[in-house]
Amino acid sequence: MDKTNNPSVTRSSFPLVPIRSLGPRHRDRIAAHLLALDESDRYLRFGYAASDEQVNRYADGLNFERDDIYGIFNRKLALIAMAHLAVSDDPVQAKAAEFGVSVLKAARGRGYGARLFDRAVMHARNEGRDTMFIHALSENTAMLKIARNAGATVERSGSESDAYLKLPEATLATRLTEMVEDQMAELDYGFKQQAKHIQELLS
Ligand SMILES: CC(C)(COP(=O)(O)OP(=O)(O)OC[C@H]1O[C@@H](n2cnc3c(N)ncnc32)[C@H](O)[C@@H]1OP(=O)(O)O)[C@@H](O)C(=O)NCCC(=O)NCCS
């Protein structure tokens, strides 16, 4: 549900959102998440209305060693939101990272997009990156709002916009917070796995 359609849902209603780091074994769920996006969302996410084949190719081609992929799972362990923090192979851009994100329609307006952005920013800082880059269509109010809220400079060029966020250096606090958040997300995932297993046994 979009926040615009559901004003009672606010980010503060969902204070703790475990965000999990995803790996190659999550490829199928990543593909399922992206395939669930409709044509206009795929257009906003990829800059073109990606076909199922193109989505599958994107999921198959994800490089988990170079890039970082984050996900938010619901109680049934469906991936309801995911973000891709990509770094360039070009050494000139080695200090920059590019952010892409998608949240399933039913889970929108709860701050997941913004939280994934914050999570990616923290990781990028801890990895020594100095700039976060977001390429979005100019009509993508929600994405550009996330970037602007974080302090990014947005440069509009017709129907497309680029947002740049300068990242401060990592601190002990950002490093510790990332470690704690990773642990919490692992625990949360384990609990959800157990709960799902018990529910399956009972039914
Ligand atoms: C962009 C997207 C990830 C936002 O996810 P979300 O979880 O709904 O976003 P949030 O709840 O964190 O909201 C972020 C901000 O955008 C605002 N916002 C959310 N939906 C909005 C909308 N439809 N119109 C205007 N503003 C909107 C929120 O109010 C919030 O701003 P605030 O913190 O100042 O109140 C989601 O809409 C999406 O998946 N879109 C399709 C794919 C896409 O566009 N990806 C981005 C390009 S890489």
The ligand as an SDF file (V2000), in Angstrom:
LIG
                    3D

 48 50  0  0  0  0  0  0  0  0999 V2000
   10.9620    4.2040   -4.3890 C   0  0  0  0  0  0  0  0  0  0  0  0
   10.4950    3.1390   -3.4040 C   0  0  0  0  0  0  0  0  0  0  0  0
   11.6360    2.1830   -3.1500 C   0  0  0  0  0  0  0  0  0  0  0  0
   10.1070    3.8300   -2.0860 C   0  0  0  0  0  0  0  0  0  0  0  0
    9.8600    2.8310   -1.1260 O   0  0  0  0  0  0  0  0  0  0  0  0
    9.0100    3.1020    0.1960 P   0  0  0  0  0  0  0  0  0  0  0  0
    9.3740    2.0410    1.1760 O   0  0  0  0  0  0  0  0  0  0  0  0
    7.5840    3.2360   -0.1180 O   0  0  0  0  0  0  0  0  0  0  0  0
    9.5960    4.5210    0.6570 O   0  0  0  0  0  0  0  0  0  0  0  0
    9.5470    5.1240    2.1100 P   0  0  0  0  0  0  0  0  0  0  0  0
    8.3450    4.6340    2.8350 O   0  0  0  0  0  0  0  0  0  0  0  0
   10.8710    4.9020    2.7590 O   0  0  0  0  0  0  0  0  0  0  0  0
    9.3540    6.6730    1.7990 O   0  0  0  0  0  0  0  0  0  0  0  0
   10.4400    7.4800    1.4570 C   0  0  0  0  0  0  0  0  0  0  0  0
    9.9780    8.9100    1.2910 C   0  0  0  0  0  0  0  0  0  0  0  0
    9.2440    9.0310    0.0730 O   0  0  0  0  0  0  0  0  0  0  0  0
    7.9330    9.5120    0.3540 C   0  0  0  0  0  0  0  0  0  0  0  0
    7.0240    8.7940   -0.5400 N   0  0  0  0  0  0  0  0  0  0  0  0
    6.7700    7.4650   -0.5430 C   0  0  0  0  0  0  0  0  0  0  0  0
    5.9240    7.1770   -1.5410 N   0  0  0  0  0  0  0  0  0  0  0  0
    5.6500    8.3420   -2.1650 C   0  0  0  0  0  0  0  0  0  0  0  0
    4.8440    8.6930   -3.2720 C   0  0  0  0  0  0  0  0  0  0  0  0
    4.1470    7.7630   -3.9440 N   0  0  0  0  0  0  0  0  0  0  0  0
    4.8020    9.9930   -3.6490 N   0  0  0  0  0  0  0  0  0  0  0  0
    5.5170   10.9270   -2.9770 C   0  0  0  0  0  0  0  0  0  0  0  0
    6.3150   10.6490   -1.9150 N   0  0  0  0  0  0  0  0  0  0  0  0
    6.3660    9.3760   -1.5180 C   0  0  0  0  0  0  0  0  0  0  0  0
    7.6760    9.2150    1.8140 C   0  0  0  0  0  0  0  0  0  0  0  0
    6.7470   10.0940    2.3660 O   0  0  0  0  0  0  0  0  0  0  0  0
    9.0550    9.3530    2.4040 C   0  0  0  0  0  0  0  0  0  0  0  0
    9.3570   10.7120    2.6410 O   0  0  0  0  0  0  0  0  0  0  0  0
    9.3470   11.2770    4.1730 P   0  0  0  0  0  0  0  0  0  0  0  0
   10.3070   10.3960    4.9430 O   0  0  0  0  0  0  0  0  0  0  0  0
    9.8370   12.6730    4.0050 O   0  0  0  0  0  0  0  0  0  0  0  0
    7.9490   11.1290    4.6550 O   0  0  0  0  0  0  0  0  0  0  0  0
    9.2460    2.3680   -3.9270 C   0  0  0  0  0  0  0  0  0  0  0  0
    8.2530    3.2850   -4.2610 O   0  0  0  0  0  0  0  0  0  0  0  0
    9.5420    1.4770   -5.1370 C   0  0  0  0  0  0  0  0  0  0  0  0
    9.9420    0.3200   -4.9860 O   0  0  0  0  0  0  0  0  0  0  0  0
    9.3200    1.9820   -6.3740 N   0  0  0  0  0  0  0  0  0  0  0  0
    9.5690    1.2070   -7.5920 C   0  0  0  0  0  0  0  0  0  0  0  0
   11.0560    1.0110   -7.8540 C   0  0  0  0  0  0  0  0  0  0  0  0
   11.8140    2.3100   -7.7810 C   0  0  0  0  0  0  0  0  0  0  0  0
   11.3190    3.3600   -8.1260 O   0  0  0  0  0  0  0  0  0  0  0  0
   13.0900    2.2350   -7.3390 N   0  0  0  0  0  0  0  0  0  0  0  0
   13.9230    3.4330   -7.2050 C   0  0  0  0  0  0  0  0  0  0  0  0
   14.8080    3.6230   -8.3930 C   0  0  0  0  0  0  0  0  0  0  0  0
   16.3240    2.8180   -8.1470 S   0  0  0  0  0  0  0  0  0  0  0  0
  1  2  1  0
  2  3  1  0
  2  4  1  0
  2 36  1  0
  4  5  1  0
  5  6  1  0
  6  7  2  0
  6  8  1  0
  6  9  1  0
  9 10  1  0
 10 11  2  0
 10 12  1  0
 10 13  1  0
 13 14  1  0
 14 15  1  0
 15 16  1  0
 15 30  1  0
 16 17  1  0
 17 18  1  0
 17 28  1  0
 18 19  1  0
 18 27  1  0
 19 20  2  0
 20 21  1  0
 21 22  1  0
 21 27  2  0
 22 23  1  0
 22 24  2  0
 24 25  1  0
 25 26  2  0
 26 27  1  0
 28 29  1  0
 28 30  1  0
 30 31  1  0
 31 32  1  0
 32 33  2  0
 32 34  1  0
 32 35  1  0
 36 37  1  0
 36 38  1  0
 38 39  2  0
 38 40  1  0
 40 41  1  0
 41 42  1  0
 42 43  1  0
 43 44  2  0
 43 45  1  0
 45 46  1  0
 46 47  1  0
 47 48  1  0
M  END
$$$$
